[in-house]
Amino acid sequence: MARPSQMIREALSEIPPHQKVHLHAIARSSKELLHYLNQLNIKLGTTIEVLQMEAFDNSLLVSFDGREAITISQKVAKRLLVK
């Protein structure tokens, strides 16, 4: 049996709509990405609900911490590792 620390992490971009997940890591982080996430108040441990995926560009409409829904680009969503 896998320990919680060994659970597989997926990119947020792979999570289907109407699922809630927790942010556990950031892949290939950069100063700019960390600044962007900080502005949105998204940090490790944040619970994120995927509300919708835009078919045109695969951006995600997400909600977290009871805040109004926002759109996250596929580029960002691919770097947010969740479980």
N, C-alpha and C positions, 0 to 999 in steps of 0.2 A: 504494500500500500504506500502510495506517495505521501510524503509529508507536505504540509501546506506550502512550505518554501520551495518545493520542487514541482508545484502545479504548473501546468503549461500556461504561458501568457500568450495572449493573442493581441494583434493590433486592433485598436478601436475600429478601424476601417473594415474589419471582418465581422463585426458584431451586427446581427440583424436588428431591425427596428423592434421597439417595445421590450428591449432587454436592458437591465441595469447591471452595471459592472463597476469595479473599483480600479482606479489608476494605481498601478504598482511600479511602473518604471517608464523611462523615456529613452527610446533608442536613438542613437546618433544625435544626442542633444548638442545644441549650439547656444551661444550667448543670446542670439536673436530669438530662438525658440523659447528659451527659458524666460526671457523678458516678456514675450507674447503671452505665455501661460500665466506668468505672474500678474499681468494686467487683467487677465480674465479671472484671476483668483482660483486657478486650477493647480492643485498640488498633489503630491503623492497621497493616496488614501481617499481622494475625492470620489464620491459615487456619481457616476455619469449614466444618464438614461438616454439611449439612442431613440429618438422619436421618429426619424424619417431619413431615408437616403435619397438624394437627388440623382435620378437616373442619368441626367445630362453630364454631370462632372463627378459623381460619386461623393460630393460633399455631404456632410451629416448635419442634421438638425438635432441638437442635443440639449438636455437640461441637466442642471446639477445644483445641489444645495438650495433647492426651492427657488432658484432664480429664473427669470424669463429665458425662454429657449434662444439659443444662438446657433449660428452656422459655423462649422469647423471644416476647413478644406480637407480633401483627401490626403494631401501632402502632410498635414499636421496629424490627422487621424492615424496614418500609417506608423507614426513615430510614438504614439501613446500606447503603451503595453498595459493591458488590462486582464483581470480574471474575475 
